[in-house]
């Protein structure tokens, strides 16, 4: 099913792919094997894709999305929540929440609520109004990032070296940081240029540019001389 000019489709169950390369609308919730938007597309309802949802133009879904995979290289706004096996963002994605197995961000992701993934790799920017929860979280951020809390097993957050070098020379200071309103909790925690209230972990490294109020560690702690920690203590739990 193709929309290559300006057109619309009714909502419903389509046992075939839908392609929008012009300006297209789907008037209601829709289920299909695959939806691809390379122009401008708007779904007035929920979207269920058995295989994949891809946006290289401008896409909007008013409701929730459930898909095999989500790939955004353009701009996409989801009014509800997004759930997928994998989610890749090299453009810009705004959504209520994200739940997936694999998450890769080289563009910008904004979630009003939680971001949940088994394995998350960030090489761009991420903003979460709730919890970022990943078994493995590997972040090299460019631009300011923020979250309410972060939790997981293996957490690594640092600033992209390219951005750091450019803005340090330009402004003679750190231009960006990753701000966490409440706590960061994990087994292995390695942080650079992170601002947070509390950090809890088994093995903790507080690197350059960090500003942390309270650190609780179990086995090991390493604090850079270029970091600020108000209080750190060994956990009473063995």
N, C-alpha and C positions, 0 to 999 in steps of 0.2 A: 504494500500500500504506500503510495508516494504522494507527497504534496510538494510540487516544485515551483509553484507560483504562490498565489495567495488563496488559501482555502481552509476548510475545516472538516472534521470528522466527528460523528457522534461517539460518545463513550460506549464501552462494551468490551466483549472478548474477541480478540483478533488472533487467529491461529497463523499469523504471518508477521514479518517485520514491518515496521512503520518508519518511513524516511521522510524527514522534513528538510528541504533544501531551500525553501522560500520563506514565506511567512505563514505558519500553520497553527491551527487551534484544534484541540480535542475537547469537545464540550461534555465533560463528565469523566468519571473514573474509567480507567482503561486497563486491560490486560492484553499483553502481546508477547511475542517471542523476543523482540528486540526493538528498541526505539533509538533512532539516530537523528540528531538535530545539527545541521550545519548552517542553517539560516537563523530564523527566529521561531521558537515554538513555545506554546503555552498549553499545559494540561490543567483543565478546570476540575480537579478532583484528585483521587489517588492514582498511582501508577504502579503496575506490577509487570516486570519484565522477566521472563523466564531465563533469558540469556544475558542481555546487557543493555545498559542505558548510557548513551554517549552524546556529549555536547561539545561541539567545536565552534558553535556560534553563540547564541543567547537562548537559554532555556529557563522555563519557569514551571514549577509544579505546585499547585495550591495545597495539595494534601501530602500524604506519606508516599515514600518510594520503597519498594521491595524489588531487588534485582540481583541477578547472578553477579554482575560487576557494574561499577559506576566509573566512567572515565570522563573527566571534565578538563578540556583544554581551552574552553572559552569562558563564558560566565553563566552560572546557574544559581537559581534561587529556589529552595524547597521550603514551602510553608510549614510542612510537618517534619516527620523524622525520616531518616534514611537508613536502610538495612541492606547489606550486600555481603557477598563472599569477599570481594575485594573492592577497594575504592582508591582511585588514583586522581589526583588534582594537580594539574600543571597550569591551570587558569585560576578561576575564583569560584568557590562554592560557599554558599550561605545556606544553613539548614537549622532545623530545631535541634536534633541530635544525630549522631552517627554511631552505628554498630556494625562492625565488620571483622573479618579475620585478618586481612592484610590491608594496611593503610599506608599510602605513599603520597607525600605532599612535596611538590617542588614549586607550587604556586602559593595560594592562600586559602585556608579553610577557616570559616567562622561558624561556630556552633553555639546556639543560644543556651543549650544545656550540655549534656555529657558527650564525650567522645570515648568509645570503647573499641579496642582492637586487641587481637592476640599479638600482632607484630606491627609496630608503627615506626615509620621512617619519615622524618621531616627535614627537608632541605629548603624550606621557604618560611612561611609564617602560619601560625596556628593561634586561634582565639577560642576559648571555651568559657562559657558562663558557668559551667559545672565542673565535673570531675573528668580529667583525662586519665583513663585507666588502660594500661597495656602491659602484658607480660614482659615484653621487651620494647622499650621506647628509646629511639636513637634520634636525637635532635641536633641539627646544626642550623640555627635559625638566622634569618636575615630580616631585619625590621623588628619592631617591638612585638612581643608575644605575651599572652596572659592566659591564666586559668584560675579557677577557684581553688582546686586541689589537684594533685597528681599522685597516682598510686600504681604500683606494679612490682615486678621482680627485679629486672635489670634496667636501670634508668640512667641515661647519659644525655645531658643537656649542655650545649655549648654554643657559642656564637660562631657564625661563619667567619673564617679567617679573612676572606675577601672584604666583607662588610666591615669587619673590625679594623683592618688596616686602612681602608679608605676614609672612614669617618674619624678614626683617631687622628689621622694626619690633618683632616679638614677642620675639626673642632677641638683638637688636642684633649679629647676626653672620650669616654665610652658613650656612643650615641644611642645604643639600644640595649635592652635587657629583657629577660623573660621574667615577668612578674607573676608570682603565685600568691593569691590573697591569704590562703590558709596554709595547709601542710603539704609536704612531699614525703611519701612513705614508700620504701622499697627495701629489697635485700641488698643489692649493690647500687649505690647512688654516687654518680660523678657529675658535679655541677660546675659550670663556669658562667659568669655574668648572669646569675640568677638572683632575684630578690624574693624572699619568702619569709613567712613567720616562723614555721617549724619544719625541720628536716629530721626524719627518723629512718635509720637503716642499720644493717649489720656491718657493712664496710662502706664508709662514707668519705668522699673526697670533696672538699669545699675549695674550689679553685679560684683563679683570678676574677676580680670584679664582682664576687658574690657579696650580698648583704643579707645575713640570716640572723634572726633574733635568737633562736634556740635550736641546738642540735643535740639529738639523742642517738648514740651509737652503741652497738653491742660488742663488736670484735676489734674494729680498727677505724681510726680517724686521721685524716690529713687535711690541714688547713693552710692555705696559701697565705704568705705574708701580705699579699695584695687583696685579701678578702677581709670582710668585717663580720665577726660572729660575737654576739653579746654574751651568750652562755652555751657551753657544751658540757655534756656529762655522759658517763657510761650508763647503759641501761641496767636496771636492777634485775632484769630477766636474763638468765644465763644462756 
